[in-house]
Amino acid sequence: MKSLLSAALVALPLALGATTAAAQTYPSKPIRWLVPYPAGGGSDFLARTIGQQLSTHIGQPVTIENKPGGNTAIAASDVARAAPDGYTVLSADNGTMVFNSALYSKLTYNPDKDLTPVTLMGRFPMILVVGPNSDARDAKDFIAKAKAAPGKLSYGSAGAGSPHHLAMELLKTQAGLHMVHIPYRGAAPALGDLAGGQIPAMMVDLAAGAGFIKSGKVRALAVANDKRLPQLPDVPTFAELGFKGVEAAALVGLVAPAGVPADVVSALQKQVKAAIDQPAVKQKLIEFGVEPVGSTPAEYGALLKSEVTRWHKLIKDLKITLD
């Protein structure tokens, strides 16, 4: 027993030294960055914009690989099973890290056990929008009309279980509304039908909806954020209108496989944050409709825990399932 204990004590500093050495040399080879959506969307834009700057910063290639499917589960499972060395990472949104574990009875990955939070890269706050022919004067008027006609108004979303869908469910709960959900395959087709008058309303993020809002094809009534958006200074928050607690955003972070050494996670976070903080990158993200963040692993992890508590209750209370 004494011999085993002595051997363990000798090995401990060697292991710690190896971990520190790994962090000091990281990264020493290309990084594979998976995006669980097709090219061209908000998550893809975020990854490519930050990834390009990150590659310049670290002097190593950063390869963006789009791997959609399974409501982000296919890419998440791939990263969960990758070597825990910091060279395979994933853009993970609320669906990946928060919603899926409540929406599905079975998942091919466990967001708590299989993935390690690195940093929250950006927030995509949700906005209530209506079609150009809507007779709702403002958000209060829209809510009053919806309340007066329970079950007669519908709303679109980017898909069942998406942040857009659940943001509207949150508003419905807080305002006491009964509206019918019409899920689409992405925000673009939903916005197209909204502009064409096929559906009366939806929640959308600015990155997806900016073109429609700026051109007048849809009207923004309120933002589900704690403060007004700089890009839409005349659009009030729901809190300003008396509906506190209606705050929702697509939260896109960077995660790695479980077991990546803490020093490597910390080094990666600092490098990604440096890329986000580069003035040209930050401005590009803001113009696209993203609120840049760059939080620490601990901050991102704490946020995910609070989001799980908040959204799992809503999903279970409303009996929303994708099985």
C-alpha positions as CSV (number, residue, x, y, z in Angstrom):
1,M,0.0,0.0,0.0
2,K,2.8,2.4,0.9
3,S,4.5,1.6,-2.5
4,L,1.2,2.3,-4.3
5,L,0.7,5.6,-2.4
6,S,4.3,6.7,-3.1
7,A,3.9,5.9,-6.8
8,A,0.6,7.9,-7.0
9,L,2.2,10.9,-5.3
10,V,5.1,10.8,-7.7
11,A,2.7,10.5,-10.7
12,L,0.5,13.4,-9.6
13,P,2.9,16.3,-10.3
14,L,3.9,14.6,-13.5
15,A,0.3,14.6,-14.7
16,L,-0.2,18.2,-13.6
17,G,3.0,19.1,-15.4
18,A,1.7,17.4,-18.6
19,T,-1.6,19.3,-18.4
20,T,0.2,22.6,-18.0
21,A,2.5,21.8,-20.9
22,A,-0.5,21.0,-23.1
23,A,-2.0,24.3,-22.3
24,Q,1.2,26.2,-23.0
25,T,1.6,24.6,-26.5
26,Y,-2.1,24.8,-27.3
27,P,-3.0,25.0,-30.1
28,S,-0.2,23.3,-32.1
29,K,-2.4,21.9,-34.9
30,P,-5.6,22.8,-36.8
31,I,-8.9,23.2,-35.0
32,R,-12.1,21.5,-36.3
33,W,-15.1,23.6,-35.6
34,L,-18.5,22.0,-36.1
35,V,-21.7,24.0,-36.8
36,P,-24.9,22.0,-36.4
37,Y,-26.7,24.1,-39.1
38,P,-26.4,24.5,-42.9
39,A,-24.1,27.2,-44.2
40,G,-25.5,30.7,-44.4
41,G,-27.4,31.0,-41.2
42,G,-26.7,33.0,-38.0
43,S,-24.7,30.3,-36.2
44,D,-22.6,29.7,-39.4
45,F,-21.9,33.4,-39.8
46,L,-20.9,33.7,-36.1
47,A,-18.5,30.7,-36.4
48,R,-16.9,31.8,-39.7
49,T,-16.5,35.4,-38.6
50,I,-14.8,34.5,-35.3
51,G,-13.1,31.4,-36.6
52,Q,-11.3,33.4,-39.3
53,Q,-10.0,35.9,-36.8
54,L,-9.1,33.1,-34.4
55,S,-7.0,31.4,-37.1
56,T,-5.1,34.6,-37.7
57,H,-4.6,35.0,-34.0
58,I,-3.3,31.5,-33.2
59,G,-1.5,30.8,-36.4
60,Q,-3.3,27.6,-37.1
61,P,-6.1,26.7,-39.5
62,V,-9.6,26.7,-38.1
63,T,-11.9,24.6,-40.3
64,I,-15.6,25.2,-40.1
65,E,-17.6,22.1,-40.8
66,N,-21.4,22.3,-41.2
67,K,-23.1,19.2,-39.9
68,P,-26.9,19.8,-39.6
69,G,-29.5,17.3,-38.5
70,G,-31.3,15.9,-35.5
71,N,-32.1,19.3,-34.1
72,T,-28.3,19.8,-33.6
73,A,-27.9,16.4,-32.0
74,I,-25.8,14.9,-34.9
75,A,-23.0,17.5,-34.6
76,A,-23.2,17.4,-30.8
77,S,-22.8,13.7,-30.7
78,D,-19.8,13.9,-33.0
79,V,-18.1,16.4,-30.7
80,A,-19.1,14.5,-27.6
81,R,-17.2,11.5,-28.9
82,A,-14.1,13.4,-30.1
83,A,-10.8,13.3,-28.4
84,P,-10.8,15.7,-25.3
85,D,-7.8,17.7,-26.5
86,G,-9.4,21.0,-27.5
87,Y,-9.0,20.4,-31.2
88,T,-12.7,19.6,-31.9
89,V,-15.3,22.2,-30.9
90,L,-18.9,22.9,-31.5
91,S,-21.1,26.0,-31.9
92,A,-23.9,25.1,-29.5
93,D,-27.2,27.0,-29.1
94,N,-30.1,26.8,-26.6
95,G,-31.4,23.7,-28.5
96,T,-28.1,21.8,-28.0
97,M,-27.4,22.7,-24.4
98,V,-30.8,23.5,-22.9
99,F,-34.0,22.6,-24.8
100,N,-33.2,19.2,-26.3
101,S,-32.9,17.4,-23.0
102,A,-36.4,18.5,-22.1
103,L,-37.9,18.1,-25.6
104,Y,-36.7,14.6,-26.2
105,S,-37.0,11.5,-23.9
106,K,-33.8,10.1,-25.4
107,L,-30.7,11.9,-26.8
108,T,-27.6,10.6,-28.4
109,Y,-25.5,12.9,-26.2
110,N,-25.8,14.3,-22.7
111,P,-25.2,18.1,-22.7
112,D,-24.2,18.1,-19.0
113,K,-21.9,15.1,-19.0
114,D,-20.5,15.0,-22.6
115,L,-19.8,18.7,-23.4
116,T,-17.7,21.3,-21.7
117,P,-18.7,25.0,-21.9
118,V,-16.0,27.2,-23.3
119,T,-17.6,30.6,-23.9
120,L,-20.9,32.2,-24.8
121,M,-20.0,33.9,-28.1
122,G,-23.1,35.8,-28.8
123,R,-26.8,36.5,-28.1
124,F,-29.5,36.8,-30.8
125,P,-32.4,38.6,-28.9
126,M,-35.9,37.8,-30.1
127,I,-38.3,40.3,-31.6
128,L,-42.1,40.1,-31.9
129,V,-42.9,41.0,-35.6
130,V,-46.2,41.2,-37.5
131,G,-47.0,41.4,-41.2
132,P,-47.3,44.8,-43.0
133,N,-51.1,44.5,-43.1
134,S,-51.6,43.8,-39.4
135,D,-54.0,46.3,-37.7
136,A,-52.2,46.0,-34.4
137,R,-50.9,49.5,-33.5
138,D,-48.3,48.2,-31.1
139,A,-47.4,45.2,-29.0
140,K,-50.0,46.0,-26.3
141,D,-52.7,46.2,-29.0
142,F,-51.6,43.0,-30.6
143,I,-51.7,41.2,-27.2
144,A,-55.2,42.6,-26.5
145,K,-56.5,41.4,-29.9
146,A,-55.0,38.0,-29.4
147,K,-56.5,37.7,-25.9
148,A,-59.9,38.7,-27.3
149,A,-59.8,35.9,-29.8
150,P,-58.4,32.8,-28.1
151,G,-57.3,30.1,-30.5
152,K,-58.1,32.2,-33.6
153,L,-54.7,33.7,-34.2
154,S,-51.7,31.7,-35.3
155,Y,-48.0,32.4,-35.2
156,G,-45.0,31.0,-37.2
157,S,-41.6,29.9,-36.0
158,A,-38.3,28.7,-37.3
159,G,-39.2,25.2,-36.2
160,A,-40.7,23.3,-33.3
161,G,-38.4,23.6,-30.3
162,S,-36.5,26.5,-31.7
163,P,-35.7,29.6,-29.6
164,H,-38.2,31.5,-31.8
165,H,-41.0,29.0,-30.9
166,L,-40.2,28.9,-27.2
167,A,-39.9,32.7,-27.1
168,M,-43.5,33.0,-28.3
169,E,-44.6,30.3,-25.9
170,L,-43.0,32.4,-23.1
171,L,-45.0,35.5,-24.2
172,K,-48.2,33.4,-24.4
173,T,-47.7,32.2,-20.9
174,Q,-46.8,35.6,-19.4
175,A,-49.7,37.4,-21.3
176,G,-52.3,34.7,-21.0
177,L,-52.7,34.1,-24.7
178,H,-54.0,31.1,-26.7
179,M,-52.4,31.1,-30.2
180,V,-51.8,28.2,-32.7
181,H,-48.2,27.4,-33.5
182,I,-47.3,26.8,-37.2
183,P,-43.7,25.5,-37.3
184,Y,-41.5,26.1,-40.5
185,R,-38.2,24.7,-41.6
186,G,-36.2,27.8,-40.8
187,A,-36.9,31.5,-40.1
188,A,-36.7,32.5,-43.8
189,P,-39.8,30.7,-45.1
190,A,-41.7,31.8,-42.0
191,L,-40.8,35.4,-42.6
192,G,-41.8,35.0,-46.2
193,D,-45.3,33.9,-45.2
194,L,-45.5,36.6,-42.6
195,A,-44.7,39.3,-45.2
196,G,-47.2,37.7,-47.5
197,G,-50.0,37.6,-45.0
198,Q,-50.3,33.9,-44.5
199,I,-49.5,34.1,-40.8
200,P,-50.0,37.1,-38.6
201,A,-47.0,37.1,-36.3
202,M,-43.8,35.4,-35.1
203,M,-40.7,35.9,-33.0
204,V,-37.5,36.3,-34.9
205,D,-33.9,37.3,-34.2
206,L,-32.5,40.4,-35.8
207,A,-29.9,38.5,-37.8
208,A,-32.6,36.6,-39.6
209,G,-35.2,39.4,-39.7
210,A,-33.3,42.6,-40.3
211,G,-33.8,42.7,-44.0
212,F,-37.5,42.2,-43.7
213,I,-37.8,44.8,-40.9
214,K,-35.7,47.4,-42.7
215,S,-37.6,47.0,-45.9
216,G,-40.9,47.3,-44.2
217,K,-42.1,43.8,-45.2
218,V,-42.7,43.1,-41.5
219,R,-43.1,45.4,-38.4
220,A,-41.2,45.0,-35.2
221,L,-43.5,45.5,-32.1
222,A,-41.4,44.6,-29.1
223,V,-38.0,43.1,-28.2
224,A,-37.7,40.2,-25.7
225,N,-34.6,41.7,-24.2
226,D,-33.6,43.5,-20.9
227,K,-32.9,46.7,-22.9
228,R,-33.7,48.1,-26.3
229,L,-31.6,47.0,-29.3
230,P,-29.3,49.7,-30.7
231,Q,-30.4,48.7,-34.2
232,L,-34.1,49.2,-33.3
233,P,-34.0,52.1,-30.8
234,D,-37.7,52.9,-31.3
235,V,-38.9,49.4,-30.5
236,P,-39.7,49.0,-26.8
237,T,-38.9,46.0,-24.6
238,F,-41.7,43.8,-23.3
239,A,-40.8,44.9,-19.8
240,E,-41.4,48.5,-20.8
241,L,-44.9,47.5,-21.8
242,G,-45.6,45.8,-18.5
243,F,-44.8,42.2,-19.4
244,K,-41.8,41.4,-17.2
245,G,-40.0,38.1,-17.7
246,V,-40.5,38.0,-21.4
247,E,-36.8,37.8,-22.3
248,A,-35.5,35.3,-24.8
249,A,-32.6,35.0,-27.1
250,A,-30.8,32.4,-29.2
251,L,-27.6,31.9,-27.2
252,V,-24.7,30.6,-29.3
253,G,-21.7,29.4,-27.4
254,L,-18.6,27.3,-28.0
255,V,-18.3,23.9,-26.3
256,A,-15.7,21.1,-26.3
257,P,-15.8,17.4,-25.4
258,A,-16.0,16.6,-21.7
259,G,-12.5,15.9,-20.2
260,V,-10.6,18.7,-22.0
261,P,-8.1,19.9,-19.5
262,A,-9.2,23.1,-17.7
263,D,-6.0,24.9,-18.8
264,V,-6.7,24.1,-22.4
265,V,-10.4,25.3,-22.0
266,S,-9.1,28.5,-20.5
267,A,-6.6,29.1,-23.2
268,L,-9.2,28.5,-25.9
269,Q,-11.7,30.8,-24.2
270,K,-9.1,33.6,-24.0
271,Q,-8.2,33.2,-27.7
272,V,-11.8,33.2,-28.8
273,K,-12.6,36.2,-26.7
274,A,-9.6,38.0,-28.2
275,A,-11.0,37.3,-31.6
276,I,-14.5,38.6,-30.6
277,D,-13.0,41.7,-29.1
278,Q,-11.1,42.6,-32.2
279,P,-12.9,45.9,-33.3
280,A,-13.6,44.9,-36.9
281,V,-15.0,41.5,-35.8
282,K,-17.2,43.0,-33.1
283,Q,-18.6,45.6,-35.4
284,K,-19.3,43.0,-38.1
285,L,-21.2,40.9,-35.5
286,I,-23.2,43.9,-34.3
287,E,-24.2,44.9,-37.8
288,F,-25.3,41.4,-38.5
289,G,-27.6,41.5,-35.4
290,V,-25.5,39.6,-32.8
291,E,-24.8,40.9,-29.3
292,P,-21.1,39.8,-28.9
293,V,-20.2,38.3,-25.5
294,G,-17.1,36.2,-24.9
295,S,-17.8,35.0,-21.3
296,T,-15.6,32.8,-19.2
297,P,-16.3,29.1,-19.0
298,A,-17.6,29.5,-15.5
299,E,-20.0,32.3,-16.5
300,Y,-21.2,30.3,-19.5
301,G,-21.7,27.2,-17.4
302,A,-23.7,29.2,-14.8
303,L,-25.9,30.7,-17.5
304,L,-26.6,27.3,-18.9
305,K,-27.8,26.0,-15.5
306,S,-30.1,29.0,-15.0
307,E,-31.5,28.6,-18.6
308,V,-32.1,24.9,-18.0
309,T,-34.1,25.7,-14.8
310,R,-36.1,28.4,-16.6
311,W,-36.9,26.7,-19.9
312,H,-37.3,23.1,-18.7
313,K,-40.2,24.3,-16.4
314,L,-41.9,26.1,-19.3
315,I,-41.5,23.1,-21.7
316,K,-42.8,20.6,-19.1
317,D,-45.6,22.9,-17.9
318,L,-46.8,23.2,-21.5
319,K,-46.1,19.5,-22.3
320,I,-44.1,20.3,-25.4
321,T,-42.3,17.3,-26.8
322,L,-40.6,16.4,-30.1
323,D,-40.6,12.6,-29.6
